[in-house]
Amino acid sequence: MRYTLSLWDAYAFVLVLLISMGVGVWHAVVGRTDSNRDFILGSKNMPMLPSVLSMIGSFVSGIALLSYPAEVYLYGTAFCWHTLGAVLALLLVGLFLVPAIYKVQSVSVYRYFIDRFDSKALTLYASIQFTGAGFFYASISLYAPAVSLAAVTDIPLWTLIIAVGLLCTVYTSIGGIKTVVWTDAFQMAVMFLGCVAVWIRGGAATGGLAAAWKTAENGRRLDGFGNFDPDPFQRMTALTAIIGGLFYWATAFGGSQVALQRYCCMSTVRRAQALAWYVIPFFVVVQVLVFGLGVIMYAYYVDCDPLQERVVRNSDQLVVYFVTELFHDIPGMPGVFVASVLSGSLSTLSSMINSLSAVTWSEFVQPFFSRPPKERTVTLITKFIVVCYGIAVTAMAFNAESLGGILNALVSGLGAINGPKLGLFLLGVAVPSANGPGAVSGVILGTVASMWMFIGARIYPVPVAKLPLSVQNCAASNGSLTTVLSSVETTTRRRAESSQRIIHLIFTQCPSSTWPHSGVSSLSLSES
């Protein structure tokens, strides 16, 4: 089923994008970037609340807004426990990691490995891994939500990709981190309001939030809250979600240039630590809102599953279909939610290409200069790098469908070796006796272990059983709807299936847990 967005929906959608551009241009003009450190680190004086929202927006993308509710709808609430893992990760990162990273006097936080281990090889390893994984992840963050929206609405895929890619590239290249942080804050506010609106309208449509909760309980969607079975061969339990969430979010908030750059934008180390800890309540609220959408969506479709009725092709289209049906009689609201999804993509994309430009300049371009160039020259080069990444990411998003399995393998493989990088940071902080050779050997062992787990998961996937769904009342509820899937082109089906496979990569957490191997190996060799 495709919904034709009204003129008011288009106005709402365009308005949100224009405000994002306006916020970016305003802060680019008011907060001028006189140096490259201003462009990348915001003069180390960024305000707290926008930085908190920007940190969340960098990792809770449009993909999460589409996939997390679908996870609850199909498999229940076990995955919600990963939020507790994130809380534990932020507490540990703020307490142990931030004070050490804050001392790095470079726009690239991976220079820490030179300062701590006297190893350019480790810095190069971390920079290459981040650049590769970040580039492909940014492309997916742009493509996956766009293709899901295009499959359910009448907005062409190319329009969504170009609009988001071009807009993001322009304001990020103009104002740097200051613009990124403030636009992220606005976009997270839009995402928040969009979720709240769905909660209110969806709760009313299902007889109230308490009734929706009861319906989900009767449908076994809440069983995951009490399933602490440690069996690793189950798809997801509360225990595995907490452990996986701890490793995944520790890697995201403690091993990524995107997050560590935010800490370094604070004026003092105390404020940097506070940033990590202030993220916790806001992050929990966002997770509750997003997972709550899944509960409400299940209660709404409890007797008429759109997947079995084939009004949507896959689970990643469920949320958009649900919202457009829920608000079909309120002009503008479907457009606001479409903008909410794309706001999540904008936040992730702008943060990523800003951080990619910082690492690229510091580790791959600057070494070619025999003497330090003028500050203005450095800033212009960094802005040019932002534009190049913006264009390249947009082009990659256009080719994501044809690349399919190759892109899946690239993102999975590069993400699988992200864990050992976090292990290096923690090793440097926690083990004073660890040295460069030990750290290098630890990275090698951790990378091998990560790739072994990644390849094994591909060869021997865990069997997945969806919870029961019903279509017994579809004739009554959908009698007025016209299914037009028979007229949808084959390319739309391929795009939808490709989107589903790509979004599923977000749930691949286990390889991140291999960072302890890195630390153990490094410790044993450095003390031998």
Sequence and secondary structure as in RCSB ss.txt:
>XXXX:A:sequence
MRYTLSLWDAYAFVLVLLISMGVGVWHAVVGRTDSNRDFILGSKNMPMLPSVLSMIGSFVSGIALLSYPAEVYLY
GTAFCWHTLGAVLALLLVGLFLVPAIYKVQSVSVYRYFIDRFDSKALTLYASIQFTGAGFFYASISLYAPAVSLA
AVTDIPLWTLIIAVGLLCTVYTSIGGIKTVVWTDAFQMAVMFLGCVAVWIRGGAATGGLAAAWKTAENGRRLDGF
GNFDPDPFQRMTALTAIIGGLFYWATAFGGSQVALQRYCCMSTVRRAQALAWYVIPFFVVVQVLVFGLGVIMYAY
YVDCDPLQERVVRNSDQLVVYFVTELFHDIPGMPGVFVASVLSGSLSTLSSMINSLSAVTWSEFVQPFFSRPPKE
RTVTLITKFIVVCYGIAVTAMAFNAESLGGILNALVSGLGAINGPKLGLFLLGVAVPSANGPGAVSGVILGTVAS
MWMFIGARIYPVPVAKLPLSVQNCAASNGSLTTVLSSVETTTRRRAESSQRIIHLIFTQCPSSTWPHSGVSSLSL
SES
>XXXX:A:secstr
  B   HHHHHHHHHHHHHHHHHHHHHHHHS   SHHHHHHGGG   HHHHHHHHHHHHS HHHHHHHHHHHHHH
 SGGGGHHHHHHHHHHHIIIIIHHHHTT  SSSGGGHHHHHH  HHHHHHHHHHHHHHHHHHHHHHHHHHHHHHH
HHBSS HHHHHHHHHHHHHHHHHHHHHHHHHHHHHHHHHHHHHHHHHHHHHHHHHTT HHHHHHHHHHTTTTGGG
G     TTSS  HHHHHHHHHHHHHHHHHH HHHHHHHHTSSSHHHHHHHHHHHHHHHHHHHHHHHHHHHHHHHH
TTT  TTTTTSSSSGGGHHHHHHHHHTTTSTTHHHHHHHHHHHHHHHHHHHHHHHHHHHIIIIIIGGG SS   H
HHHHHHHHHHHHHHHHHHHHHHHHHHHHTHHHHHHHHHHHHTSHHHHHHHHHHHH TT  HHHHHHHHHHHHHHH
HHHHHHHHHS           TTHHHHSTT    GGGS HHHHHHHHHHHHHHHGGG  GGGGGHHHHHHHHHHH
HT 
